Amino acid sequence: MPPKGGGLAPLLKKLGSAKTPLDAKGPADSIARTIKTHGLIALADQNVLTTLIDHISGKSSYARIAGAAALQSLATIIREPVLPLLMPSVPLLLNMYADEDDSARNTATRAMQAITTLTPVEGLGQLIETIAGELKVNGKWKAKVGCLKEIARTVDIKGQEGKEELAALLGSVLPVVEEAMHDTKNEVSTEAVKTATVLCSTLPNPDLLPHVNVLIESMKAPGTVPAAIKALSNTTFVTEVTAPSLAVLIPLLQRALNDRSMEVQRRAVIILENVCKLVRDPVVAAQYLNPLVEGVVKIKTTASFPEVRAFAESAYDTLIKAGASTDGGAPPPSRDLPAEAEAARLVILSLLPPNLVIPSPNDADAPGTPFHPYFDAVVNFISGLVAELVHRNAFTASDQPKWIRCLGAFVEGWGEEVKSQSFAEEARMRFLAIELAKGTGSSGEQGNEDVIVDTIFSLAYGALLLLSHTRLRLVRGRRYGICAGNGMGKSTLLRAIRDGKVENFPPQSEVRAVMVEHALQGEDRSLSIIDFIAADKELEGVARSQIREQLTEADLLLLDEPTNHLDVSSVRWLEEWLLGQKNVTCLIVSHDSGFLDNVTTDIIHYESKKLVYYPGPLKAFVEKVPSAQSYYTLAATSIRFSFPPPGSLMGVRSNTRAILKLKDCTYTYPGRDSPSLSGVTCALSLSSRVGIIGPNGAGKSTLIRLLTGEASPQEGTVYKHPSLRVGYVAQHATHHIEQHLEKTPVGYIQWRFQDGHDKEVLEKSTRVLTAEDRELLEQDWVGKTGEKRKIEMIMGRQKLKKSFQYEIKWRGMDHKFNTWVAREELLEKGFTKLVQRFDDLESSREGAGSKETTLSLVRKHLEEVGLDGDIAQYNEMGGLSGGQKMKVVIAAALWNNPQIVVLDEVTNFLDREAIGGVAVAIREWSGAVCIISHNTEFVNALCPEMWNMEGGRLTRQGKAAVVEDAFLDVKDKSKPSSRLASRRASPAVTPQTGTPAASGTEDAGGASTPGTKKKKLTRNQLKAKEERRRLRKLHWLTYGGPKPDSDSE
């Protein structure tokens, strides 16, 4: 109730007679305390607010001081409940900054500070834009300076708490401040520069912060644009570029694109392209990037330098891809703020107690109207704040303080029954329920369902925001497939649910969530499912019955790539098992399109940091989202991989000759009785396209280990061309990088190849010198003269007829005593491993030695296999997803230009887009490929020849290559003496017998053709031959590669 007896009238009279700020403080504080005691409705008594406004706008400086002092007292004593009523007085207080009386200016400043302090960060937009509006229209230079100072002061007061909100205002406020930089009054322009500097300190992009002064100088003086562009051109942009950053950059780029200098234009389009690559939000792109289209088009069509036109063409493509409009038209419509505020107002009115609302006379169910005009102003103010909270989906428990400061604190002073915290919580839950109700359809909601999870949450990994205020709604018995690209956060989401880190997710006591991850190694495949799970160290001591119960009685199964390493029959069993679980909800991450089609009832798709729900299996999802066609067609991928051309192989002129061969190989894992491989014979040539298929445990990966030198057979022989380079991608990406997870992908490749060869080559078990090998090195080598020496190392290698000879450094002897020893002689004396080590090292040097491991080249190489350049350069491998790690391993395997690439379950971790990219790259690659995969679509599309492994034995199916040995360690007169004779001697290939080299029967192909007497060349023919030799040598000196054989045509 208002004070009786006109209690405020004497105080107002006393306030009006005050001559100084000190005289005004006493009655001003008394007025504020009286109103706080009797309620805010007391402001209506004696028209307090109207009186104070009249004082401020009056001609008397004493009255202006008194009015400003009273507003300050109301703000500091009554606080938040009165703030909405004080906001209309802000322009009047700012106008007082031009007052000639210092006391009036100081009093107005203190009042503005009190108002700014009370304003919540969600209301800073209204306050700052009010100040910026006054700056734009006020003609008094002192008032302009005061407005600029007030903007800077607001940033200082609220910068820590509301940095994000203040940064979002740069697009609307900075142009007004920039205009003030060109004011004719020096004081205004100087203050504008200071204010712009403070405003730009809120930029969320650390790449731009060091250049703030340069950017602001370019706003003030357009002549400094070239210097600003030059400074930015030396900056590597890695952080996502958002609206605030674009608000600062776009004016500079517009001026630079219109600059007459070709150098400035060239730098500008390069900067523009780099920036556009980091713009993730297409709405932001359309809003800010459209004005740049015209300038870029002009440069790409009219620039005099071809180089500048090429850069502009590339920048234009990136600009359009980021979301800019080709016609440079108007940006998309912004939010309808009045409609959002009105919707929030109706809900707030329905929550207010009856004594604060006048019921609607026509409709009892309709929201009423506030009981007083002053309270109506409060409701309008808080409706805008609440609309902002709703727009940001701030509904989680951690957002409760925001609802208190934006809603509860303003309503509490208008009625004793309204408590700030309880009212704010009630409003938060009501708006959350409304938002969830809106999600019908987008979240798959269909009538009466047993919903086990329904929450709104955000998800981040380090500094990267993966999901922003999105809805997770799961129904009992439904099976959801999660679809997104590598690195989007699919596995991170499952782990966050498992670890209880998803906001408002039900506890384990309510929803039992069990995550199934694979960490399967080749030697684990013989274990049963329960035994394999029980072998996990984290489950040590847990009974198998309890493990079985957790799997069968879970409410929510989180399956991360469940079909990886499973053969066809195992996948079929898993599908049937999942279809039989009627009361279990499943969240499935998988890139197996057939599996998803068979088991899923819904698809959850990552779109613009939101979860979007599509009812039905994968097929229905692809029909609605044509861009997901890559789930069914490998060639539909939008990702393009690029494999480097394979290097030439010395002495090999036919693509059908055997360059890697196993003969009668048997291998048994230590501790096992039965062999994993039995009597296997096979071979690969430069034209091989081989798919290795078979059930789990059949020996596929073991066969690959023998082919790549990762293991040695206990029986049989392995032949590898001395100059052959094999790129090996193991089925577990960490097999290659587990010791280097602290390195970035670029750093890993630089470390691995920094010496001009592959460091991993010498780490293979088949190349490590054993005690027996070292003992052999201690034995004497008896030369032809009877002199005894000991081998220290192999120093070099060169071709010798059909084989090689090696330069031997003798222990304790100078280099001038080095001698050349034939390969066959070294092998005969037992130095096989020493020769193989040097062969591997030399072949690796031939492939990688010609490449520089500079940052730019390694980054480009990683980008060519689908890894984002910024991730490759700045992210540690320990934080990469499985698919990203696989891309790193593929890039490392291809760095030294291998002739054969061996891919063991490479599709396990890659998303469908990446699988398609790999498939297209392999199809277009000219080297040999050997693939193990349970993805039959992938294998059948690429491999005409199949090796079927079953029970440790190999059989060949499909079209096999005709292969022959490229090098003969031992001369055999029964072998073909010419390439023509070789082809004649090759028997017909059938699935039963395989290739001659593969079956070990190269000599049994038929009778050899008798040699013919070599015809003597004429003088002209000898001259022509010598000229061809000279040209071959000149080509080798110019372009590099294997040294040409002068004796061979």
N, C-alpha and C positions, 0 to 999 in steps of 0.2 A: 504494500500500500504506500502511496506517496505520503511524505511527512505532513503532519497536520499543522495548521496555523501558519501556513505559508513559510515553513522553515527555510526554504531555499531563497526566498525573496531578499531577506537581509544580506545573505551571503553574496548574492548576485550584485546587489547594490554596492557592497563593500569592494567586490572585485572590480566593478566599473570605475571606482574612484581611485584605484591604485595608480601610482605614478612610476613605479619601478618594478622590475621582475621580482625583487625581494618582497615588495608590498603585495604583489599579486599572488605569491605562492601560498600564503596563509589561507585566504578565502578560497583559492582554487582547490587546495587539498581538502578543506572542510566540505566543499560541494561534492567532491568525489567520494568522501567517506559517507556522507549523508545518503547519497544515491546507492552506494554499495550496501548500506544498512537496510534501507527500505525497499530495495529492489530497483532494477533498471527502469521499471515503469515510471519511477520518480522523475526520469528525464523529461517526461511530458509536463510535469508541474512547472509552471512559470515559463514554459517553452525554453528550457535550459539550452538545448542544442541550437535552436534558432538564435537565441541571444548571443551565444558564443560565436556563431558564424558571422553575425552582424558586427560584432566587435572586430573580428579579424579582417573583414572587408571594409571596415570604416576608414575614415580619413585620419583619425587621431592615432598617433603612434602609441599613446598610452593604452587606448582601447585594443589595439592590435596585440600589444604585449600581453595584456590581461587575457585576451581570448586564447592566444597561443599557450600561455601558462596553464590555463584551465584545461585545454585539450591534453597537455602533457600530464597533468595530474590525473585526469580520467584514465589515460592509457596506463600509467604506472600503478595506480591503486585498484581500479576495477579490472584491468587487464583484458583478457580475450573476449569476454561477453560484449564489451563496448566497441571492439575494433571495427565491426562492420558499419557502425554508425559514424565512426571517425574518418573512414576512407574518403567520403565526398569532400572533406576539408583539405585533402592533400594538395590540390592545385593552389588553394589560397595560401597555404603555408609556404609553398614553393615561391609564390609571387612575393612573399615577404622577404625573400633573399635579396631582392632589389631595394629594400628599404634603406633610407639614408641613415637611420638610427641603428647603431651597432647592437644595442640591447634588443631591438626588435628582431634583427637577423639571428642573433644568438638564441633567443627564445624559440623562434621558429625552427631552428636547427635541432634544439633539444626535443621539441615536440615530434619532429620527423623521426628522430632516432628512436623515440619511444614507440611510435607506430611501426617502424621497421622491425624492431625487436619482437613485437607481438605477432607479426605476420608469419604464418606457417610457410614452409618452403613450397607447399602446393599453391599458395596464394601469391608467390613472388611475381608471377607473370602479370597479374593484375596491377600490382604495385609498380613494377619497373616500367610497364607500358604506360601507366598514368604519368610517371615522371618523364618518360621519353616523349609523350604527347605534349606535355607542357614545355619541354625543351624546344620542340619544333615550332610551337605557335607563339611562345613568349618573345616579345621584341626587346626586352631589357637585357643588356649584356650581363649584368650582375645576377639576374635570375637564371640566365643560361649557365653561368659558371656554377651557381648553386645547384642546379639540376644535375649537372655533370658530376659535381662532388657527391651529390646524394646517391647517384647510381654507383659510383665507386665505393661509397660508404656501405651501401647495401651489400655489395659483393664482399666487402671486408667482414661485415657482421654475419652474413648468412653463407659465405663462400664454403666453409668447411662442411656444413650440414646440407646445403642445397646446391652443391656444385653442378650436379647433373641438370637441375631445373634452370639454373642460371645459364648454363651452356646452351640449353635448348632455346634461349631467348636471343642468342647472338644473331640469328637470321633476321629478326625484326628490329632489334635495338641498335646493332652495330651500324647499319646504314644511316641512322639518325645521328649517331655520334660522329660518323665519318663526315657527314654534311657539316657538322659543327667545326671540324678541323679546318674548313675553308672559310670560316667566318672572318670578316674584316677586322674584328677586334682581336688583338693578339692574345689577350687574357683568355678568351673563349677557346681559340684554337689550341693554345698550350694546354689548357685543362682537358680538352677533348682528347688529345694524345695520351695524357695520363690515364683518363678514364678507359680509353680503348685498350691500353696495356693491361689494366686491371681486369677488364672484361675478358680479354683473351687468355688470361691466366686460368680461366675455368675450362679451357679446351681439354677434352678427354684424350686427345691424340698426342702421345709423347714425342712423335716424330716432328710435330710442328712447333712444340713449345720453344725449342732453341731459336726459332726463326720469328718469334712474335714481334720483336723490335723491327726487323726488316719488313715484315708484312705491313705493320702499322705505318712505317715510313713511306712505303709505296702507296698507301691510301692518302697520306698527306701530300706527297709530292710524286705525281705520276712519272716524272722524269727518272725516278729511281727504280722503275719497274725492271729494267734489264739487270740491275744488280740483285734485286730480289729473286728474279728467275734463276740467275746464276747460282745463288746460294741454295735455292731449293733443288736445283738439278744435281747437286752433290749429296742429296739426302736419299737414303734408302727407306722407302715407306714399307712398313711391315704390319702396322696396326690397322684394324678395320677403320675405314673412313666413314664417319657418321655426319648427320646434318650440321652440327656445330662447326666441324672442320671445313665442310664445304662452304658454309656461310662466310668463312674467312678467306678461303682460297679462290672462290669463283670470281670475285671482282678483280683480283690480280690476274688470273688466267684470261679473263675477257680482254683486259688491256693488253696483255702479252700477245694474244692471238691477232690483235689488230695493229701490233707494232710493225714498223716498216723493215726492221732488221731481220734478215733471214736466220741469223744465229738465235735471236730471241724467239722467233717462231719455232725453230727446230727444238730448242730446249722446252718451250711451252707445250708442244704436242707430246713430247716424251714424258714430261711431268704429268700431263693430263692422263696419258695411258696408264702410267703407274698408279695414279690415284684411283682411276676408275676400276681397276682390277680389285681394289679393296672396298668398293661400295657394295654392300651385301643387300641392302634394302631397295627394291625397285621403286618404291614410292618416293623415297628420299632422292633416288637418282632422277626420277621424272621431275621432281620439284626443283632441283638445283642444277642439273646438268643440261637441261634443254637449251638454256641461253648460249651454251658453248657450241652447239651443233653448227650453227651458221658460220662461225669463225673457222672451225676445223674444215668444213666443206670448202670454204674459200681457199684455204692454204693447200688442200690436196688437189685442187683443180687449177690454181693460178700461180703457185710458188715457182720461182724460176729454177731452183735447184732440184734435181730429181731425188736427191737424198731426203730433202725436206718433204717433198710430196709423198715419198714412201712412208716416212714416219707418220705423216698426217693420215694416210690411208689406214695404217695399223691402228692409230689412235681413234679414228672414226669407228672402225669395227668394234673396238673395245668399248667405246662410248655407247654405241647402240646396244651392245650385249649387256651392258650394265643396267640399261633401262631407260635411256634417253629416247626422246621421240625424234623420228627422222625428219619431221616437218618443223621441229622446234616449237611446237605449239604450247598452249597453256598447260601447266601442271595439273594433275588430277585434283578434284575438289578436296579441300581439307575437311577436317571434322566439323560437324554441325554442333558447335559448342552450345548455342542456346537450347537446341532440342535435347542434348544430353543433360544440361542443367535442369531443364523443366521435368524430365523423367525422374531425375534424382529428387527434385523438390516434391513431387507427388508421393514418393515413397517415404520421405522424411515426415511429411505432414501426417501420413497414416500411422507413424510411430510415436508422434508427440502425445503427451497426456491431454485429456479433454479440455482442461482449463486454459490451455494455450492455443486452442483451435476452435474456430466458430464453425459448427456443422453446416453442411450445404443445405439450403432450404428446399431444394428440389429433389435431391437424391441422398438418402441416408447413408448409402454405401460409398458415395463419392468422397474424396478427400475434402476437408473443409478449408478455411482460410485462416491465416494467423490472426490472433485476437487483437493485434495493435499494429499500426503501420511501422513502428520501430522494429517490432519483432518480425514483421514481413521482410524488412531489409536484411535482418540477420539470416532468415531462412534462405533468401536469395543468395546471400554471400556464401553460406556453407553448402548450398546446392552446387555451386561451381567447384568447390573444393572436393566434394564427394564425387562429382562426375569425373574429376581427374583421377581419383583413386580407383573408380570403377574401370576407367579406360586402361589403367595400368594393371588391372586384375590383381589389385592388392588385397587379397582375401585370406591370406595365410595367417597363422597365429602370430608370426613375427611382424606382421603388418598392423597389429592391434594398436600400438602407440600412434600410428598415423591417423587412425580413425578417432582416437581420443583428442588429438590436437586439432583435427580438421572439423570435428562434429561435436563431441562431448563437451569440450572446453567452452564452446560458444553458446551452448544451450543451457548449461548448468546455472548460470546466473539469473535465468528467467523464471525459475520455479524451484521450490524446495524439494519437490518430489522427483526432479530430474537430476540423476547422478551421472557425472561425466563418464566414468568407466563403463558402468552397466548399460547406459544408453548407447555408447559407441559400439559395444560388443553386440548388442541387439541389432543395431543397424548393419554391422558387418555381416552377421549371419543372414539377415534378410536379403541384402544385396547379393550375397553368395548364392542363396537359394534361387534368386531370380536369374543370375548368370548361368547356373547349372541347368535351369529349366530352358534357357535359350539354346542350350547345347543339344537338344533333341534333334536327331538326324545326323549331325556332324560327329556325334560320339556313338552312334549306333543304338540310341535308346529306342526301345520298342515296347511300350506298354508295361505290363506287370512282369518284372524280371527280378531275379535274386542278385542284386548288385552287391558285390563284395568290396569294391573299391570305387570311390567317387571323390576325387580331390583335384584341386588346382595347385600346381607347383611349378618351380623353375629348376633347371639343372645346368650346372656349369662344370667344366673340367679345367682346373687352374684358372687362368684369366679368360678362357674361352667360354662364352655363353652358348650352350647347346639348345636349350629349350627355355622359353620365356613365358611364364604365367600361362601354362597350357593345362588342359584338362585330361586326367587319366580316369577312365571309367571302364571297369571290368565287370562282366556278368559271369556268374557261376556256370561252368560247363562250356563256355565259349573258348575257341582257340584262335588267338590273335597273332597274325604274322606281322612283324615289324619290318618295314621296307625303307631303306635310305642308303645313301652312298657310304663308302669307306670314310671313317673319321667323323661321321655325323653324330655319333654318340649312342648307337644302339646298345652295344655291350655295356657302356657306361651307365645307361638307364637301368639295365638288369642288375648290375652290381649295386647301384644306389638303392634299388628296392631290396635286394638281399641284405645290405648292410643297414637298413632302416634309415637312410638319409633322404628319403623323399618326404617332403613336408606333408603332414596330416595323413600319412599312410597308416592304415591300421596296424597295431602291434602284432607280434607273432602269436600272442595268445588269442587274437581274434581271427587273423588270416595267416595260416601257416604257409610261408613262401619258401620254396626249395629251389636253389639254382643248380643246374647241371652244366658244368663246363667240361671241356675235353682237355686232357693233357696226356693223350695216348701216345706212347712210344711203340716202336715196332716189336720190342721184346715183351710188351704187355698184352699182346693180342690173344694169347692163349688163356688168359684169366677169364673167369666168369664175371658177369656184371657186378654182382655183390662183392666178390673177392677183389675186383679191381677198385671199387669204391672204398672198401675197408682198408686197402693198402695205402690210402692217403694218410700222410702223417698227422693231419689235423683231426682225423677220426680214430686215432690210436686209442684203443681201449673200449671203443663203442661196439656193442654187440651187433652181429649181423642181422639179428631179428629186428633190432631197433632201426637199423638203416633201411631195411625193407619196409618197415612201418612208415618211416618218414617219406619214402618215395610213393607209397600207395595211398597214404592218407593226407597228402598235401592238399591245401586249398588252391594254391597257385604254383604252377611249375614254370620256372624261368629256364628256357632252353636256348643256349648260345651255340649256334652252328651244330645241332645235334647229329647231322648226317655226315660230318667230316670224318673221314677214315672208315666209314661204314660201306660194306659192299651192298650189292643190290638186294640180296636176301635179308640182310640186317635192316636196311631201310624199310623194306616191306613189313618186317616184323614191328618196327617202331611205329609205322603208320597205323597198323592194326591195333597196337596197344593204346595209342593216343585216342583213336576213335572209340575205344571201349571205355574211356574214362569220362563218364557222363557228369560227374560232380566236381571235376577238376578243371580249373581255368588254366590255360596255357598262354604264355607270352613267348613267341618263337622268333629268333633271329636266324635266318637261313637264306642262302643264295641259291638253293636248289629249287628251281621253279616247279618241278614235278611234285616234290614233297609238299611245298606250300599249297599247290593246287589240290592235293589229296586230303590234307588235314585241316586247313584253316577254314574258319567260319567268317572271319573279318580280317581286314587289312588295316593296319595303322601306319600312316605315311607321314614322314617328316616334311613339313612345308612351312618355310619362313619361321622357323623356331617354334612351330606349333605341331601338335599331334592331330592329324585329320583322319577320321574313321570312314572306312568304306565297307559296307556289308557285303558278304559273299567271299568266295575264294579268290585266288590271285587272278584268275582269268577275268572275273567281273571287274576287278580293280584296273586291269590293263585296258579294258574296254572304255572305262571312264577317264583314264589318264593315258592318252596315247604315247606320251613321252616315256612311259615305262615299258614300251614294246621290247626293249632289250632283254626282258625276262624270258622271252620266247624266241627271239631271233638274235643270234650273235652279231650279225652284220648291222643291226639297228643301233649299235652303240654310238654315243656322241663323243666318246673318248678315243683318241687316236694315239696308239703306241708306235714308237719307231725303234726298230732293232738295227744296230749298226751292221754294215755288210761284213760277212765272215772273211777273214784273211785267207790268202792263198796258202796252199799246203805244198811244200817243196817236194817235187818228184811225182806229184799226183796230177795226172792229166785227164783222168776219167772219173766221173762222179759215181761210178759203180764199183770202185775198188774198195776192199775192206780196209778201214783205217782204225777200227776198234773192234776187238774180237775176243770172245771167250771160247775155250775149247775144253770140253769134258770137265767142267768145273763143278766141284762139290764144296759146300760150305756148311759148317755146323757152328752155331753160336756156343760160346763157352758155357759149360754146365748143362748142356742138353745132350740127349742121346741120339735123337733123330736129326738128320741134316735138314737145313732149310732149303738148300739147293742140291740136286743130285744130277750129275752128268750133264750139265747144261752147256750147249754149244750154240753160239749166236754171233752175229757180226753186224756192224753199222758201216754205211758208206756215206759219202757227202750228200747223196740224194735221198737218204733214209727219212721216212716219216713213219715212225713206229709208235703204236699205242700198246702199252703193256696192261693187260687186264687180268682179272682173276679175283677170287674171294680173299678176304682178309686172312693173313697168315700163310698165304700160298708162296711167298718168297719174292714178291715184286720189288719191294724196296731193297731187299738183300741183293737181288740181281743188279740193281742200280748202283749199290755200294761197290760191287766188284767192278763194274764198268768204269766208274769214276775214280777208282783207286782209294776209296774210303776203307776198304777191307781187302784182304788177300785170301784166295781160296786155299783150303787144305790140300785139294787135289785139282789137277788141271792147270792150264796156263791162261794168262791174260796178255793179249798183244795190243799195244797202243802205238800208233805212228809217232815217231820221236818228236815231230813238230806239232802234234795235234793239241789244240786247246779245247777243253771241255768246260762249258758254263753249267754249273750244277746248282739247282734250286731245290733244297731239301723240303720235305713236306712240313717240317717244323721250322718256321723262319728263324726262331731263336737259335737253331743249330749253328747258324752262321754268325749271329750278332749278339749272342747272350753275354759275351765278355766285353761288349762295347756299348751297353745301353746308355751310358752317360754321354756318348758322343752324338752329334747331329748326323743325319744321313750324309751330308757333304763331308763332314769330318771323318766319318767312317771310311768312305771311299778314298779320301786323301790319305788316310793312314795306311790302308790296305795296299795301295798302289804307289806310295810316295817314292819307293826305290826303283820304280820302273818295271816291277814285276809283282805278281800276286803273292802276298805273304802267306796266304792260306794253303798254297800249293805244297809247301814244305812241311805243313803241319799234319798232313794225312798220315795215318798209321802205316800205310804201305811205303811211305817215303822216309820214315824216321829210322835212323841207323840203330840197329840193335847191338847187343854185346858181341854177337857172332860176326856182324859186319865190321865192327871196329877191330875185332881180333884178326879178321882177314886183312885189314889195312896194315897190320903189324907184320904180315908175312912178306918175305923177300920176293921181289920181281926179278927173275933171272933173264937178262937180255940175251941177244944173239951172240954177244962176245963172252958171255958167262958172267958179266958184271951184275952184282946184286944191288937192287935199289928198293925203296919203299914209296908207295904212292902217297902224296900229301893231299892233292885235290885235282879236280878237272878244271882247267882254265878256259878252254874254248872248244869249238866244234866246227867242222866244215864237212862238206859233202865229199864222198869218195865213191866214185862209180855209182852203184845202186844202193850204197849205204853211207855211213858217216865214219869219220875218224876224229879222235879227241886229243886235245893238247893236254899232256900230263905234266903237272908240276911235281918234281921228285923231292922228297923230304930231305932237308939239309943241303940242297943244291940250289945254285943261282938259277934265275929264270932263263939264262942263255942256254942252259942244259935241258930245257923242256923238249919233249919229243912228242910226235904224233903216233897214236896207237889206234888200230882199227877197232871198230865197235865189236865185231865178232870175237876178237881176241880178248877184249875186256869181259864180255859176257861168258866166254869159255872159262876164264879164270875165276868166275864167281862174283864179279863186281857189278852185278845186275842192278842192285838198288842204287849204287853210286851213279851209274849211267842214267837210270831213270830219273833220279833227282835232278841231274844237270839238264836232261831233256825237258823236264817239266819247267825248270827255271828259264831255260833258253826260249822255249815256245811261249812262255808267259811274257818274256821281254819283247819278243817279236810282236806280240799283240798290244801290250800296254806301254811299251817303252817309247813309242812314238807319240803318246798322248801326254799332254801337260795336265797336272792335277790342280789347275787354277780354280778358284772359287766359281768363276762364271762358267767354265766348261763343265765342271762337275754338276753344278746346279742345272744347266741345260740338259745334261744327260739324264738326270733324275726326272726332270719335267717330261722328257720324251717317253718315260714309262708310266706317266700318269700321276706322279707325285707333285703336289703343289710346291712351287719354288720356295715360298716363304717357310713352309713346314720343313722342307729339305735343308734350308740354311740355318734355321733358328731353333727348331724343336728337337729336344733330345729323343733318341729312339725309344727310351724306356716309356715315354708317354704316348707313343704312336699306337694306333689300332692294329689289329692283326693284318688287315688288308694293306695298310700303309707300310708295315714292316716287310710284307711280302714284296711290295714294289721296290723297296730298298734292296732286297736280296736279288731280285731280278736285274736291277740296274748294275749291281756289283758283278753279277755273273756275266753281264754283257760288256763290261768295261774293256776287257782285253780282246775283243773281237773274236769270240770262239767260233770254231767250225761246227761244233755240235753243242746243242743246248739240251740238257736233261732236266725235265720238269717233273718233280715228284709231288703229286696232289697240289698243284699250284692253284687250283680253283677253290680250295677250301676256304681261304680267307678273303678272296677278292669278291667285290660286289658284281652284279650282273653287267654293269657298264664296263667295268675293268676286265671281266672275263671276255666280253666281246672285243675289247681293244686288244687283248693279248691274242685272241684267235685271229683277228684280221692281220695283226703284225706277223704272226707265224706263217699265215697263208702267203704273205707277200715276201717273206724272208727267203734267201737263197741257201741257207745253211741246213744242216741235218737237225732233226728234232726227235727226241725220245720222250714220251709222255706216259706217266702213270696218273690215272684219274678215274674216279667212279662216275664222273659226269660223262655219260655216254654220248650226249649231244656234242660236247666239246671234242672228245676223242674221234668220233666218227666223222666229224666235219674236217679233220685235219690229217688223219692217219689212214692211208690205204692198206698199210701192213699192220697186222695185230700179232702180238706175242701173248699167248694165253698161258698163264702160270697156274698150275694146280698141283698141290701135293709136292711142291719143290721141283716139278718137271715142266719143261717148256715145249709148247707146240705152236707152230706158226699158222696164221690164217690170213686170207686176203692176198693182195698183190704184194709180192716181195721183190726187193731190188736184186739185180744181178751184181754180185760183189766179188772182187778179186783182191789179192794182197797187193799193196802198193810198194812195199819194200820186202826183199827176201834176205833174211839174215844168213841163210845157208843156200848156196847155189844148188839147183835141182834141174838137171837136164830134161827131166820129164815135163817140166812146166812149159807153158806156151812161150815162144820166143819173140812174139810181136803182139801189138794190140789187136790186130786182125785175128791172129791165131787165138788170142785170149777169148775173144767173143765167140769164135767157133768152138773152142773147147768148153764153153759154159753149157752145162746141161739145162734142159727145160726145168722151170721152177714150178713146184706143186706145193700145196699146203702141207702135204705129208712129208716131203723131203726137205723143204726149205731151200735156202740158197747154198751153193757149193761152199762158200766161205763159212756160212753159218753152220753147216753140217760137218765141216772138217774134211770135205772130199774135193778140195780144189783140184787135185791131181787126177781125179777119176772122171773128168768130163769128156774124155775122148782122146784119140791119138793126136800127138802134137804134129803140127805142120812142119815138114823139113825146111831147114833154113835155106835161103837162096843166096848165091854169091853176090856180094855187094858190087854194084856197077861203079866204075871209075868215073869221077866227075870231070867235065871239061874245064878249060881255063875260065870261061865265062861263068860257069856254074860255081866254081870256087870263089870268084870275085863276088858273085851275088850272095853266096853264103857268108863271106867275110863281112859284107855290108849289113846283112841281117844281124850278125853278132854285134857289130858296132852300134846299130840302132837299139838293140836290146839293152846293151850296157848303158847307152845314153839315157834311155827311158828309166833304167834303174837308178842312175845317178840323179835324175831330175825328180822322180816321184817316189823313190824308195821302194820298200817291199823286199821280198826274197831276192838274194843275189842270183842273177841268171847263170845257168849252166852253159859254159862256152862250148862244151862238147855235144850239146843236145840241140836238135832242131825243133 
